[in-house]
Amino acid sequence: MASLVRAEVSTASLLPPPTIPKLRSPSCASRRERLSDSDFSGSLEQDNHLKSVDLNHVIKLLEETESSNSEELLKALKNVANRYDSGIPLKELTRISKILNLCAERIENHNDFIEPTCEILKLYRFPFYKKKLSDEVNYANEAQESIAQLGYLMRVPCSQVRIQICKCVISFYHAEPPKKEFEVYQPLSANYKRKMVELGGLAETLVLALALVENQLTEKLWIIKTLQHLSTSEANCKFMMKAEAPKRLCSHMNDADVTGQLLFRSSEVLWNLLENASKEEIVTQLSNLECVHALKEAFTSLLLRGSRHYDRQLRNDILVISTLIAQNPGAPMIETGFAKQLILFATFVEVKSHNPLVKGLKLTYSNEDFELKKLLLNMLTVLAKDLCTVQLLHEGRVMLALFYYIKPHERPGVLDWSEAQHEELQLHAIATLAIVAPLLAEDYMMCQGNTYLLMFLEWCTSNDPFVGQGNSFHGTGGRGNKLSQMRYCLRVMSTVVARCFEVVSLDLCDQGAINQLLGILKYTSNNYKEEEIVLEIQTDTLLILSSLCENDLHRKELFGWEGLDTLIPFMKLDAKKFYGGLGHNRLLFSTLDCLWCCVMGCTILEDYFLEKEGLFLLLDLLVLNQRNVCNQILGILVEFCDNPKAASHINVWRGKKELTAANLLINLWRQEEEELGVKHDKVGRIVDLKKPLVGRFQACQAVTPMPASCPTVAVMDVAENMRAKIYCIICKLGFENLPGLSAKDFVTLAIIRRYLDFKVGEIWSEVCAELKEEKFRPVTPDQQAMQVITQTFENVGKMVVSLQTEMLESQHYQERQEEQKNYAKIQSLHKQKEMVDKSWENFLTRTSNYEALKKAKKIQEKSIEESRVKTRQPNMTFHPTDIKNLNTTIAAGRLVTVESTPPELTGGPLADTELALKKLPIRGGALQRIKGVKVMEPFKKDSVSVK
């Protein structure tokens, strides 16, 4: 008993003071008691079992009776337990709690009060009763304080009382139906008690009570069992975290325990806390030497000596908790030796070790040991994130153990992993290798890692009858094929090439990796549909090629025309697939990166790319205006413009609606400045002459003096947007004779042309602002020079604005001229229409008015006469061509009848024949020449002369 008292004193700072909680005010309580007693008296007539006991009298006896005269008091307590053996009304909870507190004070000196105290505690296992619906709300505080008082009673140095309290709390979560039913009183549900537990903070008190029972195993197990039930609620978990439950449980989980329940129940409570509380806070509490060492001892003991199914499951649970702790950089995994042991256990099967810990250790092929193997591989990836463990990974020969799985799978034996299990372990090991290999480059080369990977990739593309199961997370998309193995193998190669030494890349190229990777691209494109795993494989392959060929002309030549023929189809992307979710956007990024690294800088490949209309494909992609790739495409175009043949290809390109490359680039410039918030007027002219290129964000940046080695905001702006690249491309194309530009484009082009000048002006403005910020005045010559420079760049802005205005006025003038031409054309058409209408009216007049017809005839004859030749050659005979008495004004037909030439003049054979009259046919609109007949020109249809 003295030891219990000492334990109570030592934990006084952790537990609440052993005083009775403050009850309601006497006036309010007495008033409620009077009302309740009057209501309760009616129920006594119906059922004598709930007959009221004078609890106030019992309390008075406990407060006043001396310890020597306790028989009457014990009898009164027994009556209380008997009267309420079916449940306690809510209104009596306050007095019952006071009775329990008074009994607890007497237990220290009189063991006779232990039994009645336990009997009264058993009453809490039965339902609480209410008479009115409002009782649940009216007596909520009393119920909350009464249940919270159960936790304070844990201070009583009595094992029976403590165990009974735990049983009462556990009963809240395994409620039994009421033994009896009453007409007036209704039992409350078990949820009401659970809610009161959460509100009263009972869980926190029980966690603190663990300090009182460190040496009492039975009581400790009952408290942890109770916490196991309480930790299923988030509210209770918050109180338990406040009392540092994870730290208290973990640090004592390996205490002496003949039952074997302490470790199990402690781990169960930790699991519940991880599910219902903050993982970060739990990991922080467990990241200390004491807790990590306890986990290490528990795991090692279960692994080496646990043979039951239960032991294996518990071992795996502890390893999961240890993995969460290892993710915290501050956890002492190395200091406790836990990290070294975990590495040993993860590799002892594949790499033989003489360590006595694993001398007789063997893993079975059960599901629990299979899960253990996966958890250990996962632990290697977690430990690899801490660079301090690299030496441990090297000493544990982790690389050699992981490369054990980089080989084709053989048929399993009788005692071996199944095909699905081996595939899952293989994929998990390769995924782990992708994280560990860059940290152990020397071990990677010593194990001939490149050779392993290339041979494994060759097996992946072979006709081997192996069929993947695709059951695990790593096997997603690999069912019925070897794509999962190919994906993770390429992922290992990608991380190694991107982060390791040049010797790794050189060794890969010497073994023919470039041609083999191109073969993988062809293999996946020809044999599989566009699935997510296929696109990921292609993306990784292109990135590996980019890393290998970058800055090495010889490797670019190895990439060659075959590589370009393989690469170009990936550039023909449908815009609808870009954000389809399968990874087409990443594939396009890697394709452009591969083009930049594997083609640019090699003249032969650049010319071949131009022959294949590759620049047209780049510009087609640029038209899609995908913000994520525009910057990359423009960078490639800038590099390509160094090729003298590129400019002509860019100028020849045409998009939809005859869109030209220059027009496309200028549109991108305008969109970029609109997003940056650069100020322009409605027609696109410069507004701010001093800072014509500055956007909203840049303007809001305060001037901060920085050393010369640090780039300023103006310099960073060059790299953060596309304007500098657009300027470089247009400089290569030339600012003159750009096709397809409108006046608006020319206004923007005037700004682009002066981009470099404006950017230099920004930097000078920053210099002046920094000097002003530091209150530093330059010497007079420097001050004058800076003023001249500033004024010069401002004048450049004025000049550009003037040029823009002149362009706009010229455009306006051209539009007016064009408008006048169109108006003159319309006017001419109207006039012609009027002449046609007037001619038609004259025709109608001639056909309806004979006098008008005669008048028109005379005018026509006069006109014909005036058109005839006035001078006549001698010996020429002229015949009239008009028909007499013909009252028409329209021209005669194309057939003309003329008299034959007199025989005395020519002596021709037609003189005396009946064919004196000759019809002259006209074909093709002109008179035919007939021998002996001379016809006048076509416009002189009124006369014909015959020799």
TIVEX-530038 format. One record per residue (C-alpha): x, y, z; residue in three letters. Coordinates in steps of 0.02 Angstrom, whole numbers, plus 50000, padded with zeros to 5 digits. Example, Ala and Ser with C-alpha at 12.3 -4.5 7.8 and 13.67 -1.06 7.14 Angstrom:
506154977550390ALA506844994750357SER
end
This chain:
500005000050000MET501455011750036ALA502155008949862SER500485013749786LEU500495029749887VAL502255033749827ARG501705030549647ALA500245042449673GLU501395056049739VAL502635053949596SER501285056349465THR500395070549550ALA500935082349413SER500125071449280LEU498445067849360LEU497075080449404PRO496935084849589PRO495985071549687PRO494565083049727THR492745081049689ILE492215090549533PRO491235106249564LYS489365102849561LEU487945114149512ARG487425128449625SER486385122849775PRO484895133249731SER484775126549554CYS485135108749608ALA483885108949751SER482545116649639ARG482845103149507ARG482845089749644GLU481165095549711ARG480385095049538LEU481175078449498SER480715070749664ASP478905075549641SER478895067849467ASP479855052549524PHE478625048949665SER477305044549537GLY478395031149465SER478655023049634LEU476835018449637GLU477045009549469GLN478695000849509ASP479424999849682ASN481114994549611HIS481595012349570LEU480985018749739LYS482015033649789SER483365031449918VAL483835046050027ASP485535048749948LEU485775064950041ASN485675055150202HIS486985043050138VAL488125057350092ILE487885065050263LYS488335048550345LEU489925047250241LEU490445064850286GLU490055063750473GLU490205045550527THR491825040650611GLU492855026450543SER492515015850699SER490635015850668ASN490505009850487SER489204995950494GLU487735007550467GLU488675016150328LEU489084999850239LEU487264994650252LYS486705011250176ALA487935009050033LEU487294991550003LYS485504998249995ASN486055010949864VAL486804997249756ALA485234986549773ASN484015000649737ARG484835005449573TYR485364988249510ASP484364991049348SER485065008149310GLY485305025649375ILE484125040149337PRO485025055049264LEU484525066249408LYS485415054949533GLU487105054349446LEU487825069249540THR487465061849711ARG488065044449659ILE489715052249604SER489885061349769LYS489585045049863ILE490955036549759LEU492195050349797ASN491845049249983LEU492035030449979CYS493695032249885ALA494375043150024GLU493955029750153ARG494695015150054ILE496485020550092GLU496205016750277ASN494745004350274HIS494694990050152ASN492884986750200ASP492345000350080PHE493124991749928ILE491674979849897GLU490234992649912PRO491235004649804THR491414991449669CYS489564987249682GLU489085005449657ILE490305006549511LEU489404991749430LYS487845002649421LEU488695012449280TYR488654996849175ARG486764997749167PHE485795010449063PRO485455028049122PHE483605032449134TYR482645047949087LYS480885053049128LYS480705067349005LYS481435069948834LEU482245085848897SER483205076449032ASP484585072048908GLU484965090448885VAL484565096549060ASN485685083749146TYR487055083149012ALA488325092249120ASN487955081049270GLU488175065349164ALA489785072049087GLN490535076349256GLU489975059849332SER490805049349195ILE492375060149200ALA492445056749388GLN492705038349349LEU494415042749280GLY494875052649434TYR494455037449541LEU495955028649461MET496975037449596ARG496265025249723VAL497665012849764PRO496554997749744CYS496684985249603SER494854979749617GLN494204997449601VAL495305001449452ARG494824985549361ILE492984988749397GLN493135006349326ILE493904999249166CYS492514986449152LYS491215000049170CYS491975010449031VAL492154995348917ILE490314991348946SER489885008048865PHE490485000448699TYR489644983448727HIS487974988848795ALA486714975748852GLU484824978248842PRO483994983949004PRO483474970349125LYS481784978049162LYS480614990149078GLU479705004249163PHE478165013449106GLU478745030749158VAL480645029649139TYR481495026148974GLN483275019648956PRO484545030148862LEU485545022648720SER487365017848739ALA487835031948620ASN487355044348755TYR488675037248873LYS489975037048734ARG489605055148695LYS489805059848878MET491465050548881VAL492085060848733GLU491515077348809LEU492195073448983GLY493975069248928GLY493985052249014LEU495255045648887ALA496565058348939GLU496365053849123THR496565035249087LEU498155038348988VAL498875048149134LEU498365034149250ALA499595022449163LEU500965030649265ALA500125023949424LEU500135005849367VAL501845003849288GLU502224988949400ASN500464981549406GLN500274971249246LEU498454966549269THR497874984249298GLU498954990649156LYS498194978049035LEU496434983049088TRP496805001549060ILE497594998248889ILE496104987348844LYS494965001748891THR495995013848787LEU495855001648643GLN493975004348646HIS494095023048675LEU495325025648531SER493995021248403THR493345039148421SER494205054448349GLU493705065248497ALA494455052948621ASN496035051648515CYS496285070348530LYS496255069148720PHE497425054248714MET498655063848604MET498595078048730LYS499175065748864ALA500565059048748GLU499775041848734ALA500895035748589PRO502485039448685LYS501855031748848ARG501215015848763LEU502695013148648CYS504025015648780SER503265001848891HIS502654989548760MET504124977848796ASN503844977148985ASP503774960149066ALA502164951549015ASP501784933149038VAL500104934648949THR500804941748787GLY499394954648777GLN500364970348819LEU501274971748653LEU499734967148552PHE498544979248638ARG499814993348637SER500064991448450SER498174990948424GLU497975007448516VAL499375015048410LEU498505009148252TRP496855017048308ASN497755033148345LEU498565033248173LEU496855031148094GLU495935044148198ASN497235057148245ALA498615067248163SER499965055648094LYS501265069448099GLU500975072548285GLU501045053948324ILE502665051648227VAL503405066548318THR502995058948487GLN503725042148436LEU505325049348361SER506405047548516ASN507735035248570LEU506635026348696GLU505185023048577CYS506265018248426VAL507285006548534HIS505684998448600ALA505044995848422LEU506714988448373LYS506694976048516GLU504884971148483ALA505154968548297PHE506764958748317THR506014947648450SER504484943548347LEU505504940648189LEU506764928948270LEU505664919848396ARG503874922148337GLY503204906848249SER501324908948264ARG500204917048135HIS499754929948268TYR501604934248296ASP501914937048111ARG500444948648093GLN500984958548246LEU502764959248179ARG502154966748015ASN501074979448107ASP502574985348208ILE503614986648048LEU502294997847969VAL502335009248121ILE504235009448112SER504145014147928THR503075029247970LEU504325034548102ILE505785032147981ALA504985044947866GLN505345058147997ASN507115064947967PRO507325067748153GLY506965049848204ALA508505041148280PRO508445025948166MET510335025748141ILE510785029848321GLU509795015148389THR510495003048260GLY508734999548196PHE509155005248018ALA510644993448006LYS509604978748068GLN508194982547946LEU509424982947800ILE510134966347857LEU508404958247868PHE507944965247696ALA509454957547607THR509924941647702PHE508954930447581VAL509804936947423GLU511514940747498VAL512304928147615LYS512794935747782SER513804929247930HIS512864940248053ASN512274929448201PRO510564937748196LEU510124929348032VAL511144913548050LYS509654902548083GLY508314914148014LEU507264907947869LYS505714915347790LEU504274904147747THR503214906747593TYR501664911747691SER500684927547653ASN501334935947812GLU503154933147762ASP502744939147587PHE502044955147661GLU503594956547771LEU504724955747618LYS503764969647533LYS503784980247690LEU505664978147706LEU505924983447524LEU504824998547558ASN505865002447712MET507425003247601LEU506625016947497THR506185026647655VAL507925024947728LEU508715030147562ALA507935047447580LYS509145050847723ASP510895052947651LEU511635047447816CYS511065029647778THR512005028547612VAL513515020847698GLN512395008047783LEU511615003547616LEU513345001247543HIS513914990247686GLU512334979947676GLY512644976447491ARG510904982347448VAL511304984647262MET511824966547244LEU510244960747332ALA509124971147220LEU509964965647058PHE509544947847109TYR507794951447041TYR508354959346876ILE508214943246777LYS506874933246686PRO505784923446804HIS505964904646803GLU504584892446845ARG504354891447034PRO504784875747129GLY503754867047261VAL504444878047400LEU504534894947318ASP503524910647288TRP502114908847164SER502264917346994GLU501144931647050ALA502124934047212GLN503804933347124HIS503214946046995GLU502624957647133GLU504284956147226LEU505234958647065GLN504304974647021LEU504474980947200HIS506344977547198ALA506574986547031ILE505575001447097ALA506685001747250THR508225000847138LEU507645016547047ALA507805026147212ILE509365017947282VAL510435016447124ALA510815035147101PRO511485035547280LEU512635020747254LEU513385024147082ALA514995014847118GLU514064999447179ASP512955000747026TYR514444999946909MET515294986147008MET513724975546991CYS513724978946802GLN512034987246819GLY511954993446639ASN512204975846573THR510834969146687TYR509614982446631LEU509964980946444LEU509814961946448MET508204963246548PHE507504975746422LEU507954963946282GLU506974950346370TRP505504962246390CYS505404964646200THR505694946346160SER504414932846122ASN504644924346290ASP502994916146341PRO502994924746512PHE501334933046552VAL501204946146689GLY499834944746819GLN499674963546852GLY498994960847029ASN499984973647128SER500124992447127PHE501754991247030HIS500964979246906GLY499584991046851THR499334989646663GLY500484974646648GLY499234960446646ARG499554948546502GLY501194956846449ASN502904962446510LYS502574981146507LEU502684983146696SER504444975946698GLN504934987046552MET504215002546636ARG505185000546799TYR506774995146711CYS506735011046607LEU506365021046763ARG507955014246844VAL508965018546689MET508195035946681SER508655040346862THR510405033146845VAL510785042446683VAL510045058846745ALA510955059246914ARG512505048546902CYS514235050946829PHE514675052146646GLU515485035046655VAL513745027146669VAL513135035746510SER514725031346418LEU514555013046466ASP512745012846407LEU513185020246237CYS514635008246215ASP513424993746241GLN512245000246105GLY510915007546218ALA510385021046092ILE509885008745957ASN509054997446085GLN508035011946154LEU507485016845978LEU506954998845954GLY505874999946111ILE505015015346041LEU504605006045880LYS504084990445975TYR502844999546087THR502155010145944SER501844995245830ASN501224982345954ASN500194991746084TYR498805004546088LYS498975021646168GLU498755016346348GLU499425025146501GLU500825012746534ILE501365012946351VAL501455031946349LEU502455031746511GLU503705019446435ILE503895030146280GLN504105045746386THR505485038146493ASP506365031346338THR506405048446256LEU507065056446415LEU508455043646426ILE508935047246245LEU508955065846285SER510125063246433SER511285052146332LEU511425063046176CYS511475080246254GLU513085089746218ASN513875074946126ASP513975075945937LEU514525057945914HIS513005051346007ARG511865062645905LYS512585054645749GLU512215037645826LEU510425043645851PHE510435047245664GLY509095047345533TRP508305031845606GLU508025041145769GLY507255055945679LEU506085044545580ASP505545037045747THR505375053845832LEU504365063545703ILE502735053345722PRO502685057945907PHE502585076345857MET500955073645763LYS499865075445917LEU497995077645914ASP497555092846017ALA496055083746093LYS497225071146176LYS498355083946258PHE497355084546419TYR496585067246402GLY497385060946562GLY498375046746484LEU500015056346478GLY500055063346301HIS500625080146370ASN502135072246456ARG502515062346299LEU502525078446196LEU503685086946322PHE504905072546314SER504795072246124THR505245090546110LEU506625088346238ASP507315073646138CYS507245084045979LEU508195098146064TRP509545086846139CYS509735073646002CYS509575084145842VAL510065102145877MET511895105245846GLY512095091245717CYS511985099245544THR511605082845455ILE510115079045568LEU509505097045560GLU509475096645370ASP508595079845371TYR507325086645494PHE506995101145376LEU506785089345230GLU505485079645329LYS504525096145356GLU504915095445540GLY504835114345560LEU503075114045491PHE502605101645628LEU503365112945761LEU502375127845698LEU500795117245691ASP501085113045875LEU501385131445911LEU499685135645836VAL498845124645968LEU499405138046093ASN499685125846235GLN500535136646365ARG501535122146434ASN502455118646272VAL502505135446183CYS504075140946275ASN504955124646234GLN504475125546050ILE505055143446036LEU506725138446113GLY506935124945981ILE506495137345843LEU507805149545909VAL509115135845897GLU508525130645724PHE508645148345658CYS510535146645666ASP510345135045517ASN510325145845359PRO508975134945280LYS507745136845423ALA507175154745388ALA506475150345216SER505515135545288HIS504765146545423ILE504235159845297ASN503465146945181VAL502365139145315TRP500515143245312ARG499205138945440GLY497335139945434LYS496625155345347LYS498335158845271GLU499125161945441LEU500985165545424THR502375162045549ALA502685180545577ALA500855183645613ASN500835168745733LEU502355175045829LEU501635192545845ILE499985185445909ASN500945175646041LEU501845191646091TRP500195200746114ARG499475186446218GLN501025186046327GLU500955204746361GLU499095203646397GLU499415190346529GLU500865200346602LEU499765215846612GLY500835227146503VAL499955243746473LYS499425248046294HIS498055258946224ASP496595252446123LYS497575251545961VAL499125243646040GLY500255258746060ARG501445261246206ILE500725270146358VAL502185270646480ASP503665278146386LEU504885274846528LYS504425256546555LYS503545250346398PRO503855231746436LEU503445231246622VAL501915221246676GLY500845222146832ARG501855209846935PHE503525217546890GLN502885234946927ALA502335229447102CYS504055222747147GLN505005233847266ALA506775238847221VAL507955228447327THR509825231847317PRO510715215747270MET512505210947225PRO513025211147043ALA513025192047035SER511155191147073CYS509955194246928PRO508715208346949THR506865207746914VAL507125214646738ALA508405201246698VAL507335187346772MET505895193246663ASP506895188246509VAL506905170046563ALA505155169446636GLU504155173146478ASN504235170346291MET504565188046229ARG506455186146219ALA506295170346113LYS505035178445997ILE506205193245976TYR507655181745931CYS506645172145801ILE505995187945715ILE507775194845716CYS508315179345620LYS506865181145498LEU507145199745477GLY505975214045517PHE505685218645335GLU504585210145206ASN503705198845330LEU502175191645242PRO500385191945304GLY500485206445427LEU499115218845462SER499285236545526ALA498975230245703LYS500395217845679ASP501555231545620PHE501135241745775VAL501655226945884THR503155223545774LEU503805241045810ALA503875236445996ILE504695219645962ILE506025227945857ARG506535238746003ARG506395225046135TYR508245224746175LEU508335243646190ASP506845244046306PHE507575230046413LYS509235239346431VAL508245254746481GLY507355244646617GLU509015239246689ILE509655257246693TRP508045262146780SER508365248746911GLU510135255346936VAL509475272846965CYS508135266347084ALA509405256247185GLU510525271547202LEU509045281747260LYS508515268047381GLU510225267647461GLU510265286747464LYS511865286747364PHE512225301247248ARG513415298047102PRO514715310847054VAL514105324546939THR514785317246774PRO514015300446815ASP512395308846864GLN512335318246700GLN512765302546602ALA511355293046687MET510135307046648GLN510675306946465VAL510485287946456ILE508775288446537THR508205302346421GLN508885292946270THR507875277446307PHE506345288046340GLU506595296046170ASN506665278646095VAL504945275646167GLY504315292046095LYS505035287345926MET504155270445930VAL502515278745977VAL502735291045833SER503085276745713LEU501565267345775GLN500485282745752THR501165285145575GLU500765266945534MET499005268745599LEU498735284745500GLU499415276545344SER498265261945371GLN496815273845396HIS497275282945235TYR497385266645139GLN495695261445207GLU494955278045147ARG495735275844975GLN495075258344964GLU493385264445018GLU493385277844882GLN493865265044750LYS492465253744804ASN491265268444803TYR491825273544625ALA491575255844566LYS489835255544640ILE489475272544559GLN490065266144388SER488945251144403LEU487465262044443HIS487845273444294LYS487985258744176GLN486345252244241LYS485565269244205GLU486235268944026MET485525251643998VAL483855257244066ASP483875272643953LYS484325262243800SER482895250743838TRP481705265443853GLU482275272043682ASN482005254943606PHE480245254243676LEU479925271843609THR480475266843432ARG479385251643431THR477835260743492SER478015277743404ASN478255277743217TYR478815295943209GLU480155292543336ALA480695277543233LEU480865288243076LYS481855301043171LYS483015287843238ALA483205280643064LYS483765297342996LYS485015299543134ILE485705282143100GLN485855285242912GLU486715301742942LYS487945293543060SER488315279942933ILE488585292542796GLU489785302542900GLU490775287142939SER491115282942754ARG492715287042666VAL492645303842583LYS493985301442451THR493755288042320ARG495055279542216GLN494825280342027PRO494135265341933ASN493235259242089MET491395255042092THR490445257042257PHE488845247742293HIS487545253142422PRO487375241142569THR485765247442644ASP484075240342602ILE482855253142541LYS481185255642625ASN481775245842779LEU480995254042932ASN482175247043065THR483615254643160THR484505238743205ILE486035233043108ALA485805221642959ALA486285203342963GLY487995196542923ARG487475190642747LEU487725203842612VAL487135203042430THR488155212642300VAL488035214342111GLU489335206242004SER490685216741925THR490175221941745PRO490985210841612PRO491655225541519GLU492745229441663LEU493435212341701THR492765200441571GLY492425187941706GLY491455171841676PRO490025177341789LEU489525191841682ALA488265182341573ASP487705169041695THR486285167841819GLU487545167941959LEU487765186341942ALA487265188042122LEU488545180342243LYS488265176842428LYS489805179642532LEU489845169142691PRO490585176242849ILE491385163842970ARG492125167243137GLY491465184943139GLY492555191242992ALA492285192142804LEU493145178542704GLN494255183842559ARG493565177142392ILE494565177742234LYS494085192942135GLY493145201042280VAL493825214042397LYS492885216942558VAL493125232042667MET493645231242851GLU492355223742971PRO491925240343052PHE491385246942882LYS489935235142854LYS488985247342746ASP489985245842585SER490875232742483VAL491955236042331SER492245223142195VAL493605224042063LYS
end
